[in-house]
Amino acid sequence: MMRKPGVAAVLSFFLPGVGQIYNGCILRGVFWLIVTPGLWIGSGGILGWICHLVAAATAYSYAETHPHRLLKP
């Protein structure tokens, strides 16, 4: 299955970590799913937006450099 960088970025922008999971990086996805809400709450939203953007950028970058990575069964 070929990974699409745009799909990964959009998924992680709307829910940080989902793009990483889409890319097959389960632990990275769980990290973003846990860290982002904590930073939203802890910073009053400022760092939450930064997390959304960073998660989207990293999901895009990974999908672009590893388009054919398959999920392990």
N, C-alpha and C positions, 0 to 999 in steps of 0.2 A: 504494500500500500504506500503510495507516494504522499508525503506530507505536503500540505499547502501552507506556505508561510503566512499568507493573508488570513486564512481561517484561524491559524494558531494565534495570531496577534489579536484578532477580534474577540476570540473566546477569552483570552487572558485579559483583555481590556475590560470586558463586561463582568467577568468573575475571575480575578487573578488566581492562577494555578490551573485553570481548566485547559488553557493552551499548552502548558507543559505536559499535562496528562494526555492530551491529544497527541503530543509528540512522543509519548511513550516514557516520559520521565516522571514516574509516579511520585517519587520522593520530593523532587523539585516542586511538583504541583501541590503536594500536601504542605510543603514549606510556605508557599505563597498563600494558600488557603488559610493558614494559621496566622502568619505574620501580618497580612494586610488588615484584617479587622482590628488587631491589637494596635496597629499604628493609626488607624482611623480614630479609634476611641482615645488613644493616648495623646494624640496631637490635635484633636478637634477637627480632623479632616485634612489638614495640609499634607501630612506625610502619606495619608491614604491615597490621594491622587497621584503622588509620586510613585507609590507602589504599583498602582494600576498601569502607569506608563512604562515603568521598568519591567514589569511582568510581561506586558505586551511586546516590548522590544526584545526581551530575551527569548520569548517563545518564537517570535518571527525569525530571529537570528539562528536559533537552533534548527528550526524547520528548514531554513534556507541552506544550512551547511550539512544537514543530515536528512535529505529528503526521502531516503529509502529505508530508514531505520524501522525495523519491524518490532511490534510488541512481543514480548516473551510470553509464552502460554502459561 
